[in-house]
């Protein structure tokens, strides 16, 4: 039963993440904590998923020409 709950949670988190970009972490961290991970571990896991997805999205947007890297550089310091 625990595995089924994790699968359902993962689907829900994925759905929220697809709707809001990286918003799935708002649900993922408390869910991971509920299933026995510490706060630090839960946040690390959430970031470990968000970072590669963000990089992939950036590469896809650049490749499709939705924005240029020069236009995005102005926002980079604020992102860090």
PDB file of N, CA, C and O in Angstrom:
ATOM      1  N   UNK A   1       0.828  -1.204   0.000  1.00  0.00           N
ATOM      2  CA  UNK A   1       0.000   0.000   0.000  1.00  0.00           C
ATOM      3  C   UNK A   1       0.868   1.261   0.000  1.00  0.00           C
ATOM      4  O   UNK A   1       0.519   2.261  -0.627  1.00  0.00           O
ATOM      5  N   UNK A   2       1.994   1.208   0.702  1.00  0.00           N
ATOM      6  CA  UNK A   2       2.881   2.365   0.756  1.00  0.00           C
ATOM      7  C   UNK A   2       3.414   2.692  -0.637  1.00  0.00           C
ATOM      8  O   UNK A   2       3.536   3.864  -0.994  1.00  0.00           O
ATOM      9  N   UNK A   3       3.726   1.676  -1.415  1.00  0.00           N
ATOM     10  CA  UNK A   3       4.221   1.895  -2.772  1.00  0.00           C
ATOM     11  C   UNK A   3       3.164   2.569  -3.634  1.00  0.00           C
ATOM     12  O   UNK A   3       3.477   3.462  -4.422  1.00  0.00           O
ATOM     13  N   UNK A   4       1.923   2.147  -3.487  1.00  0.00           N
ATOM     14  CA  UNK A   4       0.830   2.754  -4.242  1.00  0.00           C
ATOM     15  C   UNK A   4       0.675   4.232  -3.885  1.00  0.00           C
ATOM     16  O   UNK A   4       0.451   5.064  -4.765  1.00  0.00           O
ATOM     17  N   UNK A   5       0.793   4.557  -2.603  1.00  0.00           N
ATOM     18  CA  UNK A   5       0.708   5.959  -2.177  1.00  0.00           C
ATOM     19  C   UNK A   5       1.843   6.783  -2.782  1.00  0.00           C
ATOM     20  O   UNK A   5       1.640   7.926  -3.193  1.00  0.00           O
ATOM     21  N   UNK A   6       3.034   6.197  -2.832  1.00  0.00           N
ATOM     22  CA  UNK A   6       4.168   6.913  -3.422  1.00  0.00           C
ATOM     23  C   UNK A   6       3.969   7.135  -4.913  1.00  0.00           C
ATOM     24  O   UNK A   6       4.304   8.198  -5.435  1.00  0.00           O
ATOM     25  N   UNK A   7       3.431   6.145  -5.595  1.00  0.00           N
ATOM     26  CA  UNK A   7       3.179   6.290  -7.029  1.00  0.00           C
ATOM     27  C   UNK A   7       2.137   7.372  -7.287  1.00  0.00           C
ATOM     28  O   UNK A   7       2.310   8.211  -8.171  1.00  0.00           O
ATOM     29  N   UNK A   8       1.060   7.350  -6.516  1.00  0.00           N
ATOM     30  CA  UNK A   8       0.005   8.359  -6.672  1.00  0.00           C
ATOM     31  C   UNK A   8       0.544   9.749  -6.345  1.00  0.00           C
ATOM     32  O   UNK A   8       0.239  10.718  -7.041  1.00  0.00           O
ATOM     33  N   UNK A   9       1.342   9.844  -5.289  1.00  0.00           N
ATOM     34  CA  UNK A   9       1.957  11.130  -4.929  1.00  0.00           C
ATOM     35  C   UNK A   9       2.856  11.622  -6.052  1.00  0.00           C
ATOM     36  O   UNK A   9       2.834  12.804  -6.396  1.00  0.00           O
ATOM     37  N   UNK A  10       3.648  10.721  -6.624  1.00  0.00           N
ATOM     38  CA  UNK A  10       4.549  11.087  -7.713  1.00  0.00           C
ATOM     39  C   UNK A  10       3.803  11.594  -8.937  1.00  0.00           C
ATOM     40  O   UNK A  10       4.236  12.548  -9.585  1.00  0.00           O
ATOM     41  N   UNK A  11       2.683  10.955  -9.251  1.00  0.00           N
ATOM     42  CA  UNK A  11       1.874  11.405 -10.388  1.00  0.00           C
ATOM     43  C   UNK A  11       1.310  12.794 -10.114  1.00  0.00           C
ATOM     44  O   UNK A  11       1.327  13.661 -10.988  1.00  0.00           O
ATOM     45  N   UNK A  12       0.811  13.002  -8.897  1.00  0.00           N
ATOM     46  CA  UNK A  12       0.270  14.319  -8.532  1.00  0.00           C
ATOM     47  C   UNK A  12       1.331  15.403  -8.562  1.00  0.00           C
ATOM     48  O   UNK A  12       1.091  16.503  -9.059  1.00  0.00           O
ATOM     49  N   UNK A  13       2.492  15.095  -8.034  1.00  0.00           N
ATOM     50  CA  UNK A  13       3.595  16.055  -8.028  1.00  0.00           C
ATOM     51  C   UNK A  13       4.028  16.365  -9.459  1.00  0.00           C
ATOM     52  O   UNK A  13       4.305  17.517  -9.793  1.00  0.00           O
ATOM     53  N   UNK A  14       4.087  15.338 -10.299  1.00  0.00           N
ATOM     54  CA  UNK A  14       4.446  15.546 -11.702  1.00  0.00           C
ATOM     55  C   UNK A  14       3.437  16.427 -12.417  1.00  0.00           C
ATOM     56  O   UNK A  14       3.812  17.273 -13.229  1.00  0.00           O
ATOM     57  N   UNK A  15       2.152  16.232 -12.118  1.00  0.00           N
ATOM     58  CA  UNK A  15       1.107  17.047 -12.740  1.00  0.00           C
ATOM     59  C   UNK A  15       1.240  18.510 -12.325  1.00  0.00           C
ATOM     60  O   UNK A  15       1.150  19.407 -13.163  1.00  0.00           O
ATOM     61  N   UNK A  16       1.454  18.749 -11.037  1.00  0.00           N
ATOM     62  CA  UNK A  16       1.629  20.120 -10.553  1.00  0.00           C
ATOM     63  C   UNK A  16       2.882  20.736 -11.166  1.00  0.00           C
ATOM     64  O   UNK A  16       2.881  21.900 -11.565  1.00  0.00           O
ATOM     65  N   UNK A  17       3.949  19.946 -11.238  1.00  0.00           N
ATOM     66  CA  UNK A  17       5.198  20.440 -11.815  1.00  0.00           C
ATOM     67  C   UNK A  17       5.018  20.810 -13.280  1.00  0.00           C
ATOM     68  O   UNK A  17       5.584  21.802 -13.739  1.00  0.00           O
ATOM     69  N   UNK A  18       4.243  20.032 -14.014  1.00  0.00           N
ATOM     70  CA  UNK A  18       4.046  20.345 -15.426  1.00  0.00           C
ATOM     71  C   UNK A  18       3.175  21.582 -15.618  1.00  0.00           C
ATOM     72  O   UNK A  18       3.317  22.292 -16.614  1.00  0.00           O
ATOM     73  N   UNK A  19       2.281  21.842 -14.678  1.00  0.00           N
ATOM     74  CA  UNK A  19       1.415  23.015 -14.783  1.00  0.00           C
ATOM     75  C   UNK A  19       2.116  24.304 -14.367  1.00  0.00           C
ATOM     76  O   UNK A  19       1.898  25.356 -14.968  1.00  0.00           O
ATOM     77  N   UNK A  20       2.959  24.221 -13.338  1.00  0.00           N
ATOM     78  CA  UNK A  20       3.554  25.423 -12.764  1.00  0.00           C
ATOM     79  C   UNK A  20       5.058  25.512 -12.950  1.00  0.00           C
ATOM     80  O   UNK A  20       5.696  26.349 -12.312  1.00  0.00           O
ATOM     81  N   UNK A  21       5.637  24.700 -13.781  1.00  0.00           N
ATOM     82  CA  UNK A  21       7.085  24.730 -13.958  1.00  0.00           C
ATOM     83  C   UNK A  21       7.765  23.923 -12.882  1.00  0.00           C
ATOM     84  O   UNK A  21       7.787  22.695 -12.955  1.00  0.00           O
ATOM     85  N   UNK A  22       8.313  24.575 -11.895  1.00  0.00           N
ATOM     86  CA  UNK A  22       9.012  23.881 -10.815  1.00  0.00           C
ATOM     87  C   UNK A  22       8.210  23.909  -9.519  1.00  0.00           C
ATOM     88  O   UNK A  22       8.790  23.757  -8.444  1.00  0.00           O
ATOM     89  N   UNK A  23       6.920  24.095  -9.588  1.00  0.00           N
ATOM     90  CA  UNK A  23       6.078  24.193  -8.400  1.00  0.00           C
ATOM     91  C   UNK A  23       5.817  22.882  -7.697  1.00  0.00           C
ATOM     92  O   UNK A  23       5.238  22.874  -6.611  1.00  0.00           O
ATOM     93  N   UNK A  24       6.229  21.770  -8.288  1.00  0.00           N
ATOM     94  CA  UNK A  24       5.991  20.476  -7.671  1.00  0.00           C
ATOM     95  C   UNK A  24       6.716  20.300  -6.359  1.00  0.00           C
ATOM     96  O   UNK A  24       6.320  19.469  -5.541  1.00  0.00           O
ATOM     97  N   UNK A  25       7.778  21.069  -6.140  1.00  0.00           N
ATOM     98  CA  UNK A  25       8.530  20.976  -4.890  1.00  0.00           C
ATOM     99  C   UNK A  25       7.710  21.358  -3.672  1.00  0.00           C
ATOM    100  O   UNK A  25       7.984  20.901  -2.563  1.00  0.00           O
ATOM    101  N   UNK A  26       6.696  22.202  -3.881  1.00  0.00           N
ATOM    102  CA  UNK A  26       5.824  22.590  -2.771  1.00  0.00           C
ATOM    103  C   UNK A  26       5.063  21.386  -2.227  1.00  0.00           C
ATOM    104  O   UNK A  26       4.699  21.352  -1.052  1.00  0.00           O
ATOM    105  N   UNK A  27       4.828  20.415  -3.076  1.00  0.00           N
ATOM    106  CA  UNK A  27       4.140  19.199  -2.652  1.00  0.00           C
ATOM    107  C   UNK A  27       5.148  18.090  -2.369  1.00  0.00           C
ATOM    108  O   UNK A  27       4.943  17.276  -1.469  1.00  0.00           O
ATOM    109  N   UNK A  28       6.232  18.058  -3.134  1.00  0.00           N
ATOM    110  CA  UNK A  28       7.201  16.971  -3.016  1.00  0.00           C
ATOM    111  C   UNK A  28       7.890  16.949  -1.658  1.00  0.00           C
ATOM    112  O   UNK A  28       8.034  15.886  -1.054  1.00  0.00           O
ATOM    113  N   UNK A  29       8.314  18.103  -1.177  1.00  0.00           N
ATOM    114  CA  UNK A  29       9.075  18.135   0.078  1.00  0.00           C
ATOM    115  C   UNK A  29       8.235  17.633   1.260  1.00  0.00           C
ATOM    116  O   UNK A  29       8.706  16.768   1.999  1.00  0.00           O
ATOM    117  N   UNK A  30       7.023  18.135   1.467  1.00  0.00           N
ATOM    118  CA  UNK A  30       6.233  17.587   2.582  1.00  0.00           C
ATOM    119  C   UNK A  30       5.901  16.100   2.408  1.00  0.00           C
ATOM    120  O   UNK A  30       5.842  15.354   3.386  1.00  0.00           O
ATOM    121  N   UNK A  31       5.687  15.678   1.162  1.00  0.00           N
ATOM    122  CA  UNK A  31       5.386  14.267   0.918  1.00  0.00           C
ATOM    123  C   UNK A  31       6.594  13.397   1.247  1.00  0.00           C
ATOM    124  O   UNK A  31       6.454  12.346   1.874  1.00  0.00           O
ATOM    125  N   UNK A  32       7.770  13.828   0.831  1.00  0.00           N
ATOM    126  CA  UNK A  32       8.979  13.066   1.138  1.00  0.00           C
ATOM    127  C   UNK A  32       9.247  13.039   2.639  1.00  0.00           C
ATOM    128  O   UNK A  32       9.687  12.020   3.171  1.00  0.00           O
ATOM    129  N   UNK A  33       8.987  14.143   3.322  1.00  0.00           N
ATOM    130  CA  UNK A  33       9.151  14.175   4.778  1.00  0.00           C
ATOM    131  C   UNK A  33       8.175  13.217   5.454  1.00  0.00           C
ATOM    132  O   UNK A  33       8.528  12.539   6.420  1.00  0.00           O
ATOM    133  N   UNK A  34       6.954  13.165   4.945  1.00  0.00           N
ATOM    134  CA  UNK A  34       5.944  12.271   5.517  1.00  0.00           C
ATOM    135  C   UNK A  34       6.357  10.808   5.378  1.00  0.00           C
ATOM    136  O   UNK A  34       5.971   9.965   6.188  1.00  0.00           O
ATOM    137  N   UNK A  35       7.142  10.519   4.351  1.00  0.00           N
ATOM    138  CA  UNK A  35       7.574   9.139   4.109  1.00  0.00           C
ATOM    139  C   UNK A  35       8.954   8.857   4.677  1.00  0.00           C
ATOM    140  O   UNK A  35       9.608   7.898   4.265  1.00  0.00           O
ATOM    141  N   UNK A  36       9.409   9.684   5.622  1.00  0.00           N
ATOM    142  CA  UNK A  36      10.582   9.339   6.404  1.00  0.00           C
ATOM    143  C   UNK A  36      11.875  10.070   6.096  1.00  0.00           C
ATOM    144  O   UNK A  36      12.874   9.823   6.772  1.00  0.00           O
ATOM    145  N   UNK A  37      11.909  10.944   5.124  1.00  0.00           N
ATOM    146  CA  UNK A  37      13.134  11.675   4.842  1.00  0.00           C
ATOM    147  C   UNK A  37      13.221  12.902   5.737  1.00  0.00           C
ATOM    148  O   UNK A  37      12.203  13.460   6.149  1.00  0.00           O
ATOM    149  N   UNK A  38      14.440  13.311   6.031  1.00  0.00           N
ATOM    150  CA  UNK A  38      14.628  14.540   6.801  1.00  0.00           C
ATOM    151  C   UNK A  38      14.334  15.738   5.899  1.00  0.00           C
ATOM    152  O   UNK A  38      14.228  15.595   4.681  1.00  0.00           O
ATOM    153  N   UNK A  39      14.204  16.913   6.503  1.00  0.00           N
ATOM    154  CA  UNK A  39      13.962  18.140   5.727  1.00  0.00           C
ATOM    155  C   UNK A  39      15.057  18.344   4.690  1.00  0.00           C
ATOM    156  O   UNK A  39      14.785  18.658   3.532  1.00  0.00           O
ATOM    157  N   UNK A  40      16.302  18.162   5.125  1.00  0.00           N
ATOM    158  CA  UNK A  40      17.447  18.368   4.235  1.00  0.00           C
ATOM    159  C   UNK A  40      17.417  17.373   3.070  1.00  0.00           C
ATOM    160  O   UNK A  40      17.659  17.755   1.925  1.00  0.00           O
ATOM    161  N   UNK A  41      17.123  16.104   3.354  1.00  0.00           N
ATOM    162  CA  UNK A  41      17.065  15.092   2.304  1.00  0.00           C
ATOM    163  C   UNK A  41      15.917  15.361   1.336  1.00  0.00           C
ATOM    164  O   UNK A  41      16.069  15.203   0.124  1.00  0.00           O
ATOM    165  N   UNK A  42      14.774  15.766   1.872  1.00  0.00           N
ATOM    166  CA  UNK A  42      13.612  16.036   1.023  1.00  0.00           C
ATOM    167  C   UNK A  42      13.881  17.209   0.083  1.00  0.00           C
ATOM    168  O   UNK A  42      13.549  17.147  -1.101  1.00  0.00           O
ATOM    169  N   UNK A  43      14.478  18.270   0.605  1.00  0.00           N
ATOM    170  CA  UNK A  43      14.793  19.423  -0.238  1.00  0.00           C
ATOM    171  C   UNK A  43      15.867  19.078  -1.271  1.00  0.00           C
ATOM    172  O   UNK A  43      15.797  19.528  -2.415  1.00  0.00           O
ATOM    173  N   UNK A  44      16.847  18.289  -0.876  1.00  0.00           N
ATOM    174  CA  UNK A  44      17.902  17.892  -1.813  1.00  0.00           C
ATOM    175  C   UNK A  44      17.326  17.059  -2.952  1.00  0.00           C
ATOM    176  O   UNK A  44      17.713  17.239  -4.107  1.00  0.00           O
ATOM    177  N   UNK A  45      16.415  16.157  -2.642  1.00  0.00           N
ATOM    178  CA  UNK A  45      15.786  15.340  -3.681  1.00  0.00           C
ATOM    179  C   UNK A  45      14.953  16.200  -4.618  1.00  0.00           C
ATOM    180  O   UNK A  45      14.966  15.996  -5.832  1.00  0.00           O
ATOM    181  N   UNK A  46      14.238  17.148  -4.065  1.00  0.00           N
ATOM    182  CA  UNK A  46      13.416  18.035  -4.880  1.00  0.00           C
ATOM    183  C   UNK A  46      14.281  18.857  -5.839  1.00  0.00           C
ATOM    184  O   UNK A  46      13.955  18.998  -7.018  1.00  0.00           O
ATOM    185  N   UNK A  47      15.368  19.388  -5.328  1.00  0.00           N
ATOM    186  CA  UNK A  47      16.287  20.171  -6.158  1.00  0.00           C
ATOM    187  C   UNK A  47      16.972  19.283  -7.189  1.00  0.00           C
ATOM    188  O   UNK A  47      17.215  19.716  -8.316  1.00  0.00           O
ATOM    189  N   UNK A  48      17.285  18.048  -6.814  1.00  0.00           N
ATOM    190  CA  UNK A  48      17.936  17.119  -7.738  1.00  0.00           C
ATOM    191  C   UNK A  48      17.048  16.834  -8.946  1.00  0.00           C
ATOM    192  O   UNK A  48      17.558  16.520 -10.022  1.00  0.00           O
ATOM    193  N   UNK A  49      15.746  16.936  -8.791  1.00  0.00           N
ATOM    194  CA  UNK A  49      14.824  16.737  -9.911  1.00  0.00           C
ATOM    195  C   UNK A  49      14.631  18.043 -10.682  1.00  0.00           C
ATOM    196  O   UNK A  49      14.598  18.036 -11.913  1.00  0.00           O
ATOM    197  N   UNK A  50      14.506  19.153  -9.972  1.00  0.00           N
ATOM    198  CA  UNK A  50      14.231  20.443 -10.605  1.00  0.00           C
ATOM    199  C   UNK A  50      15.396  20.909 -11.477  1.00  0.00           C
ATOM    200  O   UNK A  50      15.172  21.418 -12.575  1.00  0.00           O
ATOM    201  N   UNK A  51      16.616  20.748 -11.017  1.00  0.00           N
ATOM    202  CA  UNK A  51      17.776  21.263 -11.757  1.00  0.00           C
ATOM    203  C   UNK A  51      17.887  20.661 -13.159  1.00  0.00           C
ATOM    204  O   UNK A  51      17.979  21.422 -14.122  1.00  0.00           O
ATOM    205  N   UNK A  52      17.884  19.333 -13.324  1.00  0.00           N
ATOM    206  CA  UNK A  52      17.993  18.798 -14.686  1.00  0.00           C
ATOM    207  C   UNK A  52      16.803  19.190 -15.573  1.00  0.00           C
ATOM    208  O   UNK A  52      16.975  19.455 -16.763  1.00  0.00           O
ATOM    209  N   UNK A  53      15.601  19.225 -14.994  1.00  0.00           N
ATOM    210  CA  UNK A  53      14.432  19.615 -15.781  1.00  0.00           C
ATOM    211  C   UNK A  53      14.536  21.064 -16.249  1.00  0.00           C
ATOM    212  O   UNK A  53      14.144  21.387 -17.370  1.00  0.00           O
ATOM    213  N   UNK A  54      15.057  21.927 -15.399  1.00  0.00           N
ATOM    214  CA  UNK A  54      15.242  23.332 -15.774  1.00  0.00           C
ATOM    215  C   UNK A  54      16.278  23.479 -16.880  1.00  0.00           C
ATOM    216  O   UNK A  54      16.105  24.275 -17.804  1.00  0.00           O
ATOM    217  N   UNK A  55      17.349  22.711 -16.781  1.00  0.00           N
ATOM    218  CA  UNK A  55      18.390  22.762 -17.817  1.00  0.00           C
ATOM    219  C   UNK A  55      17.834  22.255 -19.148  1.00  0.00           C
ATOM    220  O   UNK A  55      18.077  22.859 -20.192  1.00  0.00           O
ATOM    221  N   UNK A  56      17.094  21.155 -19.114  1.00  0.00           N
ATOM    222  CA  UNK A  56      16.493  20.612 -20.334  1.00  0.00           C
ATOM    223  C   UNK A  56      15.519  21.622 -20.947  1.00  0.00           C
ATOM    224  O   UNK A  56      15.521  21.830 -22.160  1.00  0.00           O
ATOM    225  N   UNK A  57      14.697  22.243 -20.118  1.00  0.00           N
ATOM    226  CA  UNK A  57      13.746  23.247 -20.618  1.00  0.00           C
ATOM    227  C   UNK A  57      14.475  24.417 -21.261  1.00  0.00           C
ATOM    228  O   UNK A  57      14.070  24.891 -22.323  1.00  0.00           O
ATOM    229  N   UNK A  58      15.534  24.882 -20.636  1.00  0.00           N
ATOM    230  CA  UNK A  58      16.302  25.994 -21.178  1.00  0.00           C
ATOM    231  C   UNK A  58      16.883  25.649 -22.541  1.00  0.00           C
ATOM    232  O   UNK A  58      16.814  26.446 -23.476  1.00  0.00           O
ATOM    233  N   UNK A  59      17.454  24.459 -22.645  1.00  0.00           N
ATOM    234  CA  UNK A  59      18.039  24.029 -23.915  1.00  0.00           C
ATOM    235  C   UNK A  59      16.958  23.943 -24.989  1.00  0.00           C
ATOM    236  O   UNK A  59      17.186  24.355 -26.127  1.00  0.00           O
ATOM    237  N   UNK A  60      15.801  23.420 -24.646  1.00  0.00           N
ATOM    238  CA  UNK A  60      14.715  23.308 -25.623  1.00  0.00           C
ATOM    239  C   UNK A  60      14.224  24.688 -26.074  1.00  0.00           C
ATOM    240  O   UNK A  60      14.002  24.911 -27.264  1.00  0.00           O
ATOM    241  N   UNK A  61      14.056  25.601 -25.133  1.00  0.00           N
ATOM    242  CA  UNK A  61      13.619  26.959 -25.490  1.00  0.00           C
ATOM    243  C   UNK A  61      14.649  27.652 -26.382  1.00  0.00           C
ATOM    244  O   UNK A  61      14.284  28.335 -27.340  1.00  0.00           O
ATOM    245  N   UNK A  62      15.931  27.478 -26.069  1.00  0.00           N
ATOM    246  CA  UNK A  62      16.975  28.073 -26.903  1.00  0.00           C
ATOM    247  C   UNK A  62      16.967  27.461 -28.299  1.00  0.00           C
ATOM    248  O   UNK A  62      17.063  28.172 -29.300  1.00  0.00           O
ATOM    249  N   UNK A  63      16.853  26.152 -28.357  1.00  0.00           N
ATOM    250  CA  UNK A  63      16.869  25.444 -29.646  1.00  0.00           C
ATOM    251  C   UNK A  63      15.692  25.857 -30.535  1.00  0.00           C
ATOM    252  O   UNK A  63      15.846  26.007 -31.747  1.00  0.00           O
ATOM    253  N   UNK A  64      14.528  26.036 -29.931  1.00  0.00           N
ATOM    254  CA  UNK A  64      13.339  26.397 -30.706  1.00  0.00           C
ATOM    255  C   UNK A  64      13.268  27.896 -31.000  1.00  0.00           C
ATOM    256  O   UNK A  64      12.391  28.347 -31.737  1.00  0.00           O
ATOM    257  N   UNK A  65      14.192  28.665 -30.424  1.00  0.00           N
ATOM    258  CA  UNK A  65      14.256  30.091 -30.719  1.00  0.00           C
ATOM    259  C   UNK A  65      13.250  30.941 -29.962  1.00  0.00           C
ATOM    260  O   UNK A  65      12.948  32.058 -30.384  1.00  0.00           O
ATOM    261  N   UNK A  66      12.719  30.429 -28.838  1.00  0.00           N
ATOM    262  CA  UNK A  66      11.750  31.201 -28.064  1.00  0.00           C
ATOM    263  C   UNK A  66      12.405  32.385 -27.354  1.00  0.00           C
ATOM    264  O   UNK A  66      11.738  33.379 -27.068  1.00  0.00           O
ATOM    265  N   UNK A  67      13.678  32.289 -27.072  1.00  0.00           N
ATOM    266  CA  UNK A  67      14.430  33.421 -26.548  1.00  0.00           C
ATOM    267  C   UNK A  67      15.894  33.214 -26.885  1.00  0.00           C
ATOM    268  O   UNK A  67      16.326  32.099 -27.176  1.00  0.00           O
ATOM    269  N   UNK A  68      16.651  34.295 -26.843  1.00  0.00           N
ATOM    270  CA  UNK A  68      18.084  34.191 -27.103  1.00  0.00           C
ATOM    271  C   UNK A  68      18.834  34.273 -25.780  1.00  0.00           C
ATOM    272  O   UNK A  68      18.355  34.847 -24.802  1.00  0.00           O
ATOM    273  N   UNK A  69      19.999  33.693 -25.783  1.00  0.00           N
ATOM    274  CA  UNK A  69      20.809  33.689 -24.564  1.00  0.00           C
ATOM    275  C   UNK A  69      21.178  35.108 -24.149  1.00  0.00           C
ATOM    276  O   UNK A  69      21.234  35.407 -22.956  1.00  0.00           O
ATOM    277  N   UNK A  70      21.428  35.977 -25.110  1.00  0.00           N
ATOM    278  CA  UNK A  70      21.771  37.370 -24.800  1.00  0.00           C
ATOM    279  C   UNK A  70      20.641  38.074 -24.053  1.00  0.00           C
ATOM    280  O   UNK A  70      20.896  38.872 -23.151  1.00  0.00           O
ATOM    281  N   UNK A  71      19.384  37.780 -24.427  1.00  0.00           N
ATOM    282  CA  UNK A  71      18.250  38.388 -23.733  1.00  0.00           C
ATOM    283  C   UNK A  71      18.119  37.862 -22.314  1.00  0.00           C
ATOM    284  O   UNK A  71      17.674  38.586 -21.424  1.00  0.00           O
ATOM    285  N   UNK A  72      18.494  36.632 -22.096  1.00  0.00           N
ATOM    286  CA  UNK A  72      18.353  36.029 -20.778  1.00  0.00           C
ATOM    287  C   UNK A  72      19.474  36.353 -19.811  1.00  0.00           C
ATOM    288  O   UNK A  72      19.304  36.212 -18.600  1.00  0.00           O
ATOM    289  N   UNK A  73      20.617  36.787 -20.324  1.00  0.00           N
ATOM    290  CA  UNK A  73      21.765  37.062 -19.461  1.00  0.00           C
ATOM    291  C   UNK A  73      21.481  38.146 -18.431  1.00  0.00           C
ATOM    292  O   UNK A  73      22.028  38.102 -17.329  1.00  0.00           O
ATOM    293  N   UNK A  74      20.655  39.098 -18.761  1.00  0.00           N
ATOM    294  CA  UNK A  74      20.353  40.197 -17.829  1.00  0.00           C
ATOM    295  C   UNK A  74      19.677  39.673 -16.553  1.00  0.00           C
ATOM    296  O   UNK A  74      19.813  40.272 -15.486  1.00  0.00           O
ATOM    297  N   UNK A  75      18.955  38.560 -16.666  1.00  0.00           N
ATOM    298  CA  UNK A  75      18.229  38.004 -15.515  1.00  0.00           C
ATOM    299  C   UNK A  75      19.073  37.002 -14.713  1.00  0.00           C
ATOM    300  O   UNK A  75      18.709  36.642 -13.593  1.00  0.00           O
ATOM    301  N   UNK A  76      20.175  36.563 -15.273  1.00  0.00           N
ATOM    302  CA  UNK A  76      20.991  35.533 -14.629  1.00  0.00           C
ATOM    303  C   UNK A  76      21.483  35.911 -13.238  1.00  0.00           C
ATOM    304  O   UNK A  76      21.394  35.078 -12.335  1.00  0.00           O
ATOM    305  N   UNK A  77      22.000  37.127 -13.011  1.00  0.00           N
ATOM    306  CA  UNK A  77      22.440  37.466 -11.653  1.00  0.00           C
ATOM    307  C   UNK A  77      21.319  37.387 -10.611  1.00  0.00           C
ATOM    308  O   UNK A  77      21.557  37.011  -9.463  1.00  0.00           O
ATOM    309  N   UNK A  78      20.094  37.745 -11.023  1.00  0.00           N
ATOM    310  CA  UNK A  78      18.980  37.690 -10.087  1.00  0.00           C
ATOM    311  C   UNK A  78      18.561  36.251  -9.792  1.00  0.00           C
ATOM    312  O   UNK A  78      18.061  35.952  -8.707  1.00  0.00           O
ATOM    313  N   UNK A  79      18.765  35.378 -10.749  1.00  0.00           N
ATOM    314  CA  UNK A  79      18.455  33.967 -10.548  1.00  0.00           C
ATOM    315  C   UNK A  79      19.407  33.295  -9.571  1.00  0.00           C
ATOM    316  O   UNK A  79      19.027  32.390  -8.828  1.00  0.00           O
ATOM    317  N   UNK A  80      20.652  33.757  -9.589  1.00  0.00           N
ATOM    318  CA  UNK A  80      21.620  33.176  -8.662  1.00  0.00           C
ATOM    319  C   UNK A  80      21.365  33.680  -7.267  1.00  0.00           C
ATOM    320  O   UNK A  80      22.078  33.305  -6.336  1.00  0.00           O
TER     321      UNK A  80
END
